[in-house]
Amino acid sequence: MESADFNLPEGLIIRKVRANWLTQKPNPLAFAIAAASVIVLLISNFLFWRDDFGLGSLLTAIPQNVFETHEYWRLWTALFAHSDISHLLSNTLLFSVFSFFLYGYFGSFVFPVAAFATGGLINYIVLKTMPVQAELLGVSGVVYWMGAAWLTLYFLLETREPYSKRLLKTIGIALVLFIPESYHRDVSYLSHFVGFVFGIVFALLYFWKRKEEFKRAEVIELIED
């Protein structure tokens, strides 16, 4: 019986991702868009607290106004009103950071368009569970949407790191930023939850829609070990 000669590989070829979508520079307008968005929030709340032009009543959303008199625009105007300065500041920091990253890497469709469009839907769902005269204010549902969308897209796109490391990092950041340290009766935790879930779902669909484009942004290096 004749023996066959096999050409065995001399070394192992390692596929390493050197660059991807997230290693690109963010859109140069990202800082301006984030700053302008924060300024709009600050101005709208200043007018709301002063009740200039009757905004004190026009910006708020209560189930009676929305579902009985069909003033659905309140689902969105309520995003621009907060109960007090501490409520506003607690949302503004993360809002500014995530608005920079979402616009900077994914453009205006994600932020501000999808973010605020979803904000109204979040308010609709939450108001359905509230008493008739209960008042819903604030952009926190949008902030949780933005955070979940960014963290999910980070997990899917940061291919330079293994899945396990990305998963631990994503979960860790989410726990630090979004799990409350204490309970407050006047906080709508349902809007936080709905916003976070919607953010994950949006990011998964958005990634699926653009996955080929994201894939083309990867720079692969083959290394012989």
Backbone as JSON, one array per atom type, in Angstrom:
{
  "sequence": "MESADFNLPEGLIIRKVRANWLTQKPNPLAFAIAAASVIVLLISNFLFWRDDFGLGSLLTAIPQNVFETHEYWRLWTALFAHSDISHLLSNTLLFSVFSFFLYGYFGSFVFPVAAFATGGLINYIVLKTMPVQAELLGVSGVVYWMGAAWLTLYFLLETREPYSKRLLKTIGIALVLFIPESYHRDVSYLSHFVGFVFGIVFALLYFWKRKEEFKRAEVIELIED",
  "N": [[0.85, -1.19, 0.0], [0.57, 2.14, -0.93], [1.81, 5.1, 0.54], [0.38, 8.27, 1.37], [1.26, 11.65, 0.9], [0.8, 14.45, 2.94], [0.28, 17.93, 2.96], [0.84, 19.76, 5.59], [-0.27, 22.65, 7.37], [2.03, 25.22, 8.23], [1.7, 27.09, 10.25], [-0.75, 28.64, 12.42], [-3.44, 30.53, 11.2], [-4.55, 33.61, 12.23], [-7.41, 35.55, 12.46], [-7.81, 38.9, 12.7], [-9.53, 41.76, 13.77], [-8.88, 44.95, 12.9], [-9.96, 47.48, 12.59], [-13.18, 49.1, 12.67], [-16.66, 50.06, 12.3], [-16.99, 51.71, 14.53], [-14.48, 52.72, 15.01], [-14.11, 54.76, 13.35], [-14.0, 58.33, 12.86], [-16.36, 60.33, 14.61], [-19.22, 62.07, 13.25], [-18.45, 65.4, 12.41], [-20.29, 67.32, 13.17], [-21.46, 66.4, 15.44], [-21.0, 67.28, 18.11], [-22.08, 69.87, 18.04], [-24.78, 69.31, 17.47], [-25.52, 67.82, 19.72], [-25.09, 69.75, 21.72], [-26.9, 71.76, 20.91], [-29.29, 70.37, 21.24], [-29.4, 70.01, 23.99], [-29.55, 72.68, 24.78], [-32.06, 73.38, 23.77], [-33.65, 71.78, 25.44], [-33.1, 73.01, 27.92], [-34.06, 75.65, 27.53], [-36.8, 75.18, 26.95], [-37.65, 74.1, 29.37], [-37.16, 76.2, 31.11], [-39.02, 78.08, 30.2], [-41.28, 76.58, 30.71], [-41.3, 76.34, 33.53], [-41.61, 79.04, 34.24], [-44.02, 79.45, 33.17], [-44.46, 80.87, 30.88], [-46.27, 82.16, 28.11], [-48.28, 80.38, 28.6], [-47.19, 77.84, 28.69], [-46.88, 76.17, 30.81], [-49.14, 74.64, 31.13], [-49.54, 73.71, 28.56], [-47.42, 72.03, 27.82], [-47.53, 69.75, 29.37], [-48.51, 66.29, 29.91], [-51.35, 64.43, 30.45], [-53.43, 61.59, 31.06], [-56.18, 62.22, 30.65], [-56.22, 64.51, 28.96], [-54.9, 63.49, 26.71], [-56.21, 61.07, 25.88], [-58.96, 61.51, 26.1], [-59.6, 64.07, 25.13], [-58.07, 63.96, 22.92], [-55.55, 65.17, 22.48], [-52.94, 64.51, 21.22], [-50.45, 65.49, 20.63], [-49.32, 66.22, 23.0], [-47.96, 64.03, 23.92], [-45.44, 64.27, 22.94], [-44.64, 66.91, 23.54], [-44.46, 66.79, 26.27], [-42.02, 65.66, 26.7], [-40.25, 67.7, 26.83], [-40.47, 69.0, 29.21], [-39.84, 69.28, 32.69], [-40.13, 68.4, 36.14], [-38.59, 69.78, 38.07], [-35.38, 71.42, 38.68], [-33.49, 69.49, 39.48], [-34.56, 67.15, 38.46], [-34.39, 67.72, 35.73], [-31.56, 68.02, 35.39], [-30.67, 65.47, 36.06], [-31.39, 64.01, 33.87], [-30.16, 65.34, 31.76], [-27.33, 65.03, 31.58], [-26.69, 62.32, 30.71], [-28.27, 62.39, 28.45], [-26.98, 64.3, 26.83], [-24.51, 63.03, 26.33], [-25.21, 60.58, 25.04], [-26.61, 61.57, 22.86], [-24.57, 62.79, 21.42], [-22.96, 60.53, 20.67], [-24.81, 58.86, 19.29], [-25.78, 60.49, 17.16], [-23.3, 61.15, 16.11], [-22.18, 58.73, 15.13], [-24.23, 57.4, 13.78], [-26.02, 59.12, 12.62], [-28.7, 61.5, 11.77], [-31.14, 60.17, 11.56], [-31.27, 58.25, 13.58], [-30.72, 59.77, 15.9], [-31.86, 63.03, 16.03], [-34.35, 61.96, 15.23], [-35.52, 59.19, 15.33], [-35.24, 58.79, 18.07], [-36.82, 60.78, 19.41], [-39.26, 60.38, 18.17], [-39.89, 57.82, 19.07], [-40.03, 58.44, 21.74], [-42.53, 59.69, 22.11], [-44.22, 57.5, 21.66], [-43.47, 55.86, 23.79], [-44.41, 57.42, 25.92], [-47.14, 57.28, 25.37], [-47.74, 54.57, 25.9], [-47.08, 54.43, 28.63], [-48.8, 56.35, 29.79], [-51.22, 55.08, 29.42], [-51.37, 53.4, 31.54], [-51.7, 54.96, 33.74], [-53.43, 56.92, 36.31], [-56.33, 59.02, 35.6], [-55.89, 61.79, 36.08], [-53.19, 61.92, 36.47], [-49.84, 63.13, 35.98], [-47.42, 63.23, 33.42], [-44.07, 63.79, 32.85], [-40.95, 64.75, 31.29], [-37.81, 63.62, 29.82], [-36.76, 61.16, 30.28], [-37.52, 58.58, 29.43], [-36.74, 58.63, 26.77], [-34.0, 58.98, 27.13], [-33.29, 56.51, 28.29], [-33.95, 54.89, 26.14], [-32.07, 55.81, 24.26], [-29.67, 55.13, 25.58], [-29.89, 52.3, 25.69], [-30.01, 51.7, 22.96], [-27.49, 52.62, 22.06], [-25.71, 51.02, 23.61], [-26.41, 48.44, 22.76], [-25.81, 48.57, 20.02], [-23.09, 49.06, 20.24], [-22.25, 46.61, 21.36], [-22.8, 44.92, 19.2], [-21.2, 45.93, 17.16], [-18.54, 46.39, 17.97], [-16.27, 44.67, 17.08], [-13.61, 44.16, 17.52], [-13.21, 43.15, 19.97], [-13.72, 40.14, 21.91], [-16.88, 38.3, 22.11], [-17.62, 37.67, 24.77], [-16.24, 39.52, 26.37], [-17.29, 41.92, 25.41], [-19.97, 41.58, 26.1], [-19.91, 41.46, 28.94], [-18.9, 44.01, 29.47], [-20.9, 45.65, 28.37], [-23.19, 44.93, 29.9], [-22.25, 45.64, 32.43], [-21.88, 48.46, 32.22], [-24.52, 49.21, 31.7], [-25.77, 48.47, 34.12], [-24.51, 50.18, 35.93], [-25.22, 52.74, 34.97], [-28.03, 52.75, 34.69], [-29.52, 51.34, 36.61], [-31.45, 52.17, 39.33], [-30.43, 53.67, 42.45], [-32.06, 54.1, 44.57], [-35.55, 54.16, 45.49], [-38.11, 56.22, 44.17], [-41.19, 57.74, 44.54], [-42.29, 59.51, 42.7], [-41.16, 58.97, 40.28], [-41.31, 57.63, 37.02], [-40.82, 54.52, 36.56], [-41.66, 52.69, 34.76], [-41.61, 53.99, 32.29], [-38.87, 54.16, 31.97], [-38.22, 51.43, 31.74], [-39.73, 50.63, 29.46], [-38.63, 52.35, 27.55], [-35.97, 51.42, 27.53], [-36.24, 48.75, 26.63], [-37.4, 49.2, 24.09], [-35.28, 50.55, 22.93], [-33.32, 48.55, 22.68], [-34.61, 46.79, 20.9], [-34.94, 48.47, 18.65], [-32.22, 48.94, 17.99], [-31.35, 46.36, 17.28], [-32.9, 45.87, 14.97], [-32.05, 48.0, 13.39], [-29.33, 47.44, 13.1], [-29.52, 45.01, 11.69], [-30.64, 45.95, 9.31], [-28.56, 47.5, 8.26], [-26.37, 45.85, 8.19], [-24.61, 44.85, 6.21], [-23.32, 47.13, 5.31], [-22.08, 47.93, 7.69], [-20.38, 45.76, 7.95], [-18.62, 46.07, 5.81], [-17.07, 48.12, 6.71], [-15.18, 47.04, 8.32], [-11.76, 46.34, 8.95], [-9.66, 43.82, 8.25], [-7.03, 41.86, 9.51], [-4.81, 39.3, 8.75], [-3.01, 37.1, 10.62], [-0.16, 35.09, 10.97], [0.39, 32.61, 13.23]],
  "CA": [[0.0, 0.0, 0.0], [1.36, 3.35, -1.01], [1.47, 6.13, 1.53], [0.08, 9.59, 0.79], [1.91, 12.79, 1.57], [-0.1, 15.56, 3.24], [0.95, 19.21, 3.22], [0.26, 20.34, 6.79], [0.04, 24.08, 7.52], [3.15, 25.48, 9.13], [1.25, 27.89, 11.39], [-2.17, 28.93, 12.52], [-3.78, 31.86, 10.72], [-5.47, 34.3, 13.13], [-8.14, 36.67, 11.85], [-7.9, 39.97, 13.7], [-10.18, 42.98, 13.31], [-8.08, 46.11, 13.27], [-10.8, 48.68, 12.59], [-14.59, 48.83, 12.36], [-17.5, 51.26, 12.2], [-16.83, 52.56, 15.71], [-13.16, 53.33, 15.06], [-14.16, 55.95, 12.51], [-14.27, 59.57, 13.59], [-17.77, 60.7, 14.58], [-19.59, 63.22, 12.43], [-17.95, 66.63, 13.04], [-21.4, 68.12, 13.69], [-22.06, 65.72, 16.59], [-20.96, 68.12, 19.31], [-23.02, 70.97, 17.87], [-26.13, 68.77, 17.57], [-25.75, 67.49, 21.13], [-25.19, 71.01, 22.47], [-28.15, 72.41, 20.54], [-30.39, 69.6, 21.83], [-29.42, 70.33, 25.42], [-30.02, 74.06, 24.9], [-33.51, 73.33, 23.56], [-34.24, 71.27, 26.69], [-32.97, 74.01, 28.96], [-34.97, 76.77, 27.24], [-38.19, 74.75, 27.09], [-37.96, 73.95, 30.79], [-37.19, 77.54, 31.71], [-40.33, 78.63, 29.85], [-42.29, 75.78, 31.39], [-41.34, 76.71, 34.95], [-42.12, 80.4, 34.32], [-45.36, 79.4, 32.59], [-44.58, 81.87, 29.81], [-47.14, 81.79, 26.98], [-49.14, 79.27, 29.01], [-46.52, 76.56, 28.44], [-47.0, 75.31, 31.99], [-50.23, 73.68, 30.91], [-49.49, 73.18, 27.2], [-46.39, 71.02, 27.64], [-47.75, 68.56, 30.19], [-49.34, 65.21, 29.36], [-52.12, 63.62, 31.39], [-54.3, 60.7, 30.29], [-57.44, 62.85, 30.28], [-55.99, 65.36, 27.78], [-54.45, 62.72, 25.55], [-57.13, 60.03, 25.42], [-60.35, 61.96, 26.07], [-59.71, 65.21, 24.21], [-57.24, 63.61, 21.76], [-54.41, 66.08, 22.3], [-51.82, 63.56, 21.15], [-49.19, 66.2, 20.56], [-48.76, 66.29, 24.34], [-47.05, 62.89, 24.11], [-44.09, 64.73, 22.58], [-44.26, 68.14, 24.25], [-44.12, 66.44, 27.66], [-40.6, 65.31, 26.75], [-39.46, 68.93, 27.0], [-40.82, 69.63, 30.49], [-39.42, 68.51, 33.86], [-40.77, 68.91, 37.36], [-37.7, 70.74, 38.73], [-34.02, 71.46, 38.13], [-32.8, 68.22, 39.73], [-35.12, 66.21, 37.48], [-33.8, 68.06, 34.44], [-30.12, 67.73, 35.36], [-30.45, 64.02, 36.11], [-31.55, 63.5, 32.51], [-29.39, 66.09, 30.77], [-25.97, 64.53, 31.42], [-26.69, 61.16, 29.82], [-28.87, 62.82, 27.18], [-25.96, 64.97, 26.02], [-23.5, 62.04, 25.93], [-25.75, 59.64, 24.05], [-26.95, 62.3, 21.63], [-23.31, 62.95, 20.69], [-22.54, 59.27, 20.07], [-25.78, 58.34, 18.33], [-25.72, 61.3, 15.95], [-21.95, 61.11, 15.57], [-21.87, 57.48, 14.43], [-25.34, 56.82, 13.03], [-26.73, 60.14, 11.88], [-29.89, 62.16, 12.29], [-32.3, 59.28, 11.63], [-31.27, 57.64, 14.91], [-30.94, 60.91, 16.8], [-32.98, 63.02, 16.99], [-35.64, 61.54, 14.66], [-36.07, 57.97, 15.93], [-35.24, 58.92, 19.53], [-37.97, 61.55, 19.88], [-40.48, 59.72, 17.69], [-40.16, 56.73, 20.01], [-40.39, 59.04, 23.03], [-43.97, 59.87, 22.16], [-44.82, 56.17, 21.79], [-43.23, 55.44, 25.17], [-45.36, 58.16, 26.76], [-48.48, 56.74, 25.12], [-47.86, 53.3, 26.62], [-47.03, 54.69, 30.07], [-50.01, 57.05, 30.18], [-52.32, 54.12, 29.43], [-51.36, 52.7, 32.83], [-51.75, 55.95, 34.81], [-54.74, 57.5, 36.62], [-56.79, 60.03, 34.64], [-55.32, 63.11, 36.35], [-51.75, 61.83, 36.71], [-49.06, 63.95, 35.06], [-46.17, 62.61, 32.96], [-43.13, 64.79, 32.37], [-39.54, 64.42, 31.24], [-37.22, 62.94, 28.67], [-36.02, 59.99, 30.76], [-37.79, 57.43, 28.58], [-35.88, 58.78, 25.6], [-32.62, 58.74, 27.57], [-33.11, 55.07, 28.41], [-33.95, 54.39, 24.76], [-30.78, 56.16, 23.67], [-28.64, 54.32, 26.21], [-30.03, 50.91, 25.27], [-29.66, 51.63, 21.54], [-26.04, 52.75, 21.93], [-25.03, 49.85, 24.18], [-26.67, 47.3, 21.89], [-25.01, 48.74, 18.8], [-21.69, 48.85, 20.64], [-22.04, 45.16, 21.49], [-22.85, 44.29, 17.88], [-20.23, 46.49, 16.21], [-17.16, 46.44, 18.47], [-15.78, 43.33, 16.76], [-12.22, 43.99, 17.92], [-13.21, 42.45, 21.25], [-14.54, 38.91, 21.89], [-18.26, 38.47, 22.56], [-17.74, 37.6, 26.22], [-15.77, 40.79, 26.93], [-18.28, 42.94, 25.04], [-21.19, 41.35, 26.88], [-19.66, 41.88, 30.32], [-18.75, 45.46, 29.49], [-22.21, 46.24, 28.11], [-24.03, 44.72, 31.07], [-21.7, 46.43, 33.53], [-22.2, 49.88, 32.02], [-25.97, 49.36, 31.86], [-26.1, 48.39, 35.54], [-24.01, 51.39, 36.6], [-25.91, 53.95, 34.52], [-29.48, 52.72, 34.6], [-30.2, 50.75, 37.77], [-31.56, 53.22, 40.37], [-29.91, 53.35, 43.77], [-33.16, 54.19, 45.54], [-36.88, 54.25, 44.9], [-38.81, 57.49, 44.35], [-42.58, 57.55, 44.15], [-42.67, 60.38, 41.6], [-40.42, 58.58, 39.08], [-41.99, 56.61, 36.22], [-39.88, 53.46, 36.21], [-42.19, 52.01, 33.58], [-41.09, 54.67, 31.1], [-37.47, 53.73, 31.85], [-38.19, 50.05, 31.26], [-40.22, 50.59, 28.08], [-37.62, 53.0, 26.73], [-34.79, 50.55, 27.41], [-36.6, 47.62, 25.76], [-37.56, 49.72, 22.73], [-33.95, 50.87, 22.43], [-32.68, 47.3, 22.27], [-35.3, 46.3, 19.69], [-34.58, 49.36, 17.55], [-30.82, 48.72, 17.62], [-31.25, 45.08, 16.58], [-33.46, 46.05, 13.63], [-31.18, 48.93, 12.67], [-28.12, 46.69, 12.75], [-29.87, 44.06, 10.64], [-30.87, 46.72, 8.09], [-27.31, 48.06, 7.74], [-25.29, 44.94, 8.56], [-23.62, 44.74, 5.14], [-22.55, 48.37, 5.35], [-21.22, 47.85, 8.86], [-19.37, 44.73, 7.69], [-17.63, 46.62, 4.88], [-16.21, 49.06, 7.44], [-14.16, 46.3, 9.08], [-10.45, 46.11, 8.37], [-9.22, 42.53, 8.78], [-5.62, 41.49, 9.36], [-4.55, 37.87, 8.96], [-1.72, 36.94, 11.29], [0.28, 33.7, 11.09], [0.93, 32.37, 14.56]],
  "C": [[0.88, 1.24, 0.0], [0.89, 4.36, 0.03], [1.25, 7.47, 0.84], [0.79, 10.66, 1.59], [0.89, 13.91, 1.74], [0.71, 16.8, 3.53], [0.26, 19.88, 4.42], [0.63, 21.82, 6.89], [1.15, 24.29, 8.54], [2.72, 26.25, 10.37], [-0.23, 28.14, 11.34], [-2.42, 30.37, 12.07], [-4.86, 32.46, 11.63], [-6.09, 35.48, 12.41], [-8.38, 37.73, 12.91], [-8.53, 41.21, 13.08], [-9.39, 44.18, 13.82], [-8.9, 47.41, 13.36], [-12.23, 48.28, 12.24], [-15.35, 50.15, 12.34], [-17.24, 52.23, 13.34], [-15.44, 53.16, 15.84], [-13.06, 54.55, 14.13], [-14.39, 57.19, 13.38], [-15.76, 59.89, 13.51], [-18.0, 61.91, 13.67], [-19.14, 64.51, 13.12], [-19.05, 67.53, 13.6], [-21.98, 67.55, 14.99], [-22.09, 66.58, 17.84], [-21.98, 69.24, 19.22], [-24.46, 70.48, 18.01], [-26.47, 68.44, 19.01], [-25.94, 68.76, 21.96], [-26.51, 71.73, 22.18], [-29.35, 71.7, 21.17], [-30.52, 69.9, 23.32], [-29.96, 71.75, 25.64], [-31.54, 74.13, 24.72], [-34.22, 72.83, 24.82], [-34.21, 72.32, 27.78], [-33.95, 75.17, 28.76], [-36.42, 76.36, 27.45], [-38.58, 74.59, 28.56], [-38.01, 75.29, 31.51], [-38.54, 78.19, 31.44], [-41.45, 77.89, 30.56], [-42.43, 76.18, 32.86], [-41.9, 78.12, 35.15], [-43.58, 80.48, 33.87], [-45.57, 80.51, 31.57], [-45.42, 81.31, 28.66], [-48.07, 80.62, 27.32], [-48.53, 77.9, 28.81], [-46.63, 75.61, 29.62], [-48.08, 74.27, 31.81], [-50.15, 73.03, 29.53], [-48.49, 72.03, 27.03], [-46.68, 69.71, 28.37], [-48.63, 67.54, 29.47], [-50.02, 64.47, 30.5], [-53.09, 62.77, 30.58], [-55.59, 61.36, 29.82], [-57.29, 63.7, 29.02], [-55.69, 64.53, 26.53], [-55.55, 61.81, 25.01], [-58.59, 60.48, 25.34], [-60.55, 63.13, 25.11], [-58.78, 65.08, 23.0], [-56.14, 64.63, 21.46], [-53.12, 65.27, 22.29], [-50.46, 64.24, 21.05], [-48.52, 66.33, 21.93], [-47.81, 65.13, 24.64], [-45.61, 63.3, 23.81], [-43.7, 66.0, 23.34], [-43.88, 67.85, 25.7], [-42.66, 66.04, 27.81], [-39.74, 66.51, 27.1], [-39.8, 69.68, 28.28], [-40.41, 68.7, 31.63], [-39.96, 69.18, 35.12], [-39.92, 69.95, 38.07], [-36.3, 70.61, 38.16], [-33.28, 70.15, 38.35], [-33.28, 67.15, 38.76], [-34.5, 66.46, 36.11], [-32.34, 67.66, 34.36], [-29.83, 66.23, 35.37], [-30.59, 63.39, 34.73], [-30.56, 64.1, 31.52], [-28.01, 65.5, 30.54], [-25.91, 63.36, 30.45], [-27.28, 61.51, 28.46], [-27.82, 63.44, 26.27], [-24.92, 63.97, 25.51], [-24.02, 61.14, 24.82], [-26.16, 60.34, 22.77], [-25.7, 62.52, 20.78], [-22.93, 61.65, 19.97], [-23.52, 58.76, 19.02], [-25.79, 59.16, 17.04], [-24.35, 61.14, 15.29], [-21.65, 59.88, 14.74], [-23.0, 56.96, 13.54], [-26.25, 57.85, 12.37], [-28.06, 60.58, 12.47], [-31.11, 61.25, 12.36], [-32.41, 58.64, 13.02], [-31.5, 58.7, 15.97], [-30.85, 62.19, 15.99], [-34.26, 62.34, 16.51], [-36.23, 60.33, 15.38], [-36.19, 58.1, 17.45], [-36.51, 59.64, 20.01], [-39.29, 60.98, 19.36], [-40.88, 58.6, 18.64], [-40.56, 57.27, 21.38], [-41.88, 59.26, 23.18], [-44.7, 58.55, 22.33], [-44.65, 55.63, 23.2], [-44.23, 56.12, 26.1], [-46.79, 57.64, 26.59], [-48.71, 55.47, 25.93], [-47.93, 53.54, 28.13], [-48.31, 55.37, 30.54], [-51.23, 56.12, 30.23], [-52.44, 53.42, 30.78], [-51.6, 53.65, 34.0], [-53.16, 56.42, 35.08], [-55.06, 58.69, 35.72], [-56.1, 61.38, 34.82], [-53.82, 63.08, 36.62], [-50.98, 62.56, 35.62], [-47.75, 63.24, 34.71], [-45.29, 63.67, 32.33], [-41.74, 64.17, 32.2], [-39.12, 63.58, 30.05], [-36.52, 61.65, 29.06], [-36.29, 58.74, 29.93], [-36.93, 57.44, 27.33], [-34.42, 58.5, 25.97], [-32.34, 57.24, 27.7], [-33.13, 54.4, 27.04], [-32.59, 54.61, 24.11], [-29.66, 55.3, 24.24], [-28.69, 52.87, 25.76], [-29.63, 50.74, 23.81], [-28.15, 51.69, 21.36], [-25.32, 51.51, 22.45], [-25.23, 48.61, 23.32], [-25.85, 47.39, 20.61], [-23.52, 48.6, 19.09], [-21.38, 47.36, 20.71], [-21.97, 44.49, 20.12], [-21.71, 44.72, 16.97], [-18.78, 46.46, 16.68], [-16.51, 45.06, 18.33], [-14.29, 43.15, 17.06], [-12.1, 43.21, 19.23], [-14.05, 41.18, 21.15], [-15.92, 39.16, 22.47], [-18.37, 38.53, 24.08], [-17.32, 38.92, 26.87], [-16.76, 41.9, 26.64], [-19.54, 42.81, 25.89], [-21.02, 41.82, 28.31], [-19.57, 43.4, 30.43], [-20.11, 46.15, 29.31], [-23.13, 46.12, 29.31], [-23.56, 45.58, 32.25], [-22.04, 47.9, 33.42], [-23.69, 50.13, 32.22], [-26.37, 49.35, 33.33], [-25.68, 49.67, 36.27], [-24.86, 52.61, 36.25], [-27.41, 53.93, 34.74], [-30.21, 52.03, 35.74], [-30.26, 51.78, 38.89], [-31.03, 52.75, 41.72], [-30.99, 53.37, 44.83], [-34.48, 54.36, 44.79], [-37.51, 55.6, 45.2], [-40.21, 57.35, 43.79], [-42.96, 58.36, 42.91], [-41.92, 60.06, 40.3], [-41.18, 57.48, 38.34], [-40.97, 55.56, 35.77], [-40.37, 52.66, 35.01], [-41.68, 52.66, 32.3], [-39.62, 54.33, 30.88], [-37.39, 52.34, 31.23], [-38.62, 49.96, 29.79], [-39.2, 51.22, 27.14], [-36.42, 52.1, 26.49], [-35.08, 49.38, 26.47], [-36.73, 48.08, 24.31], [-36.2, 50.06, 22.11], [-33.2, 49.65, 21.94], [-33.28, 46.8, 20.96], [-34.93, 47.16, 18.48], [-33.16, 49.07, 17.06], [-30.65, 47.41, 16.86], [-31.77, 45.19, 15.15], [-32.57, 46.95, 12.77], [-29.9, 48.24, 12.23], [-28.4, 45.72, 11.61], [-30.04, 44.77, 9.3], [-29.57, 47.17, 7.45], [-26.12, 47.13, 7.93], [-24.22, 44.82, 7.48], [-22.73, 45.98, 5.1], [-21.61, 48.38, 6.54], [-20.07, 46.86, 8.63], [-18.26, 45.27, 6.8], [-16.68, 47.59, 5.57], [-15.1, 48.37, 8.21], [-12.88, 46.15, 8.28], [-9.86, 44.87, 9.04], [-7.74, 42.32, 8.51], [-5.47, 40.01, 9.66], [-3.13, 37.71, 9.47], [-1.38, 35.47, 11.39], [0.95, 33.51, 12.42], [1.99, 31.26, 14.49]]
}
